[in-house]
């Protein structure tokens, strides 16, 4: 299994977890995100790591754990900051897949 197929499978799984969360299936979404993120850190798929941490934050918020949610958003912010510094592009956070995460993490200064 190559990184490309792992990237695609991870993206699909995170989208499914997001749909489960939207449908009120918080416990199922939590399990899916946790399972999906296992091994992703090792592959260096940072946009997906950020999205997974973002979803974990939303799940924790939904469960009433504001402190845990804030901690996850801080992780999202750290990952996005690192990505932006390495890219050298101020426009990185305007990407369609990263902008909602940047906004939730307090990095979107455009609005």
Protein Blocks (a to p, Z undefined) as FASTA:
>chain_A
ZZklmmmmmmmmmmmmmmmmmnopamlmmmmmmmmmgoklmnopaklmmmmmmmmmmmmm
mnopaklmmmmmmmmmmmmmmmmmmnopaklmmpfklmmmmmmnopamkZZ
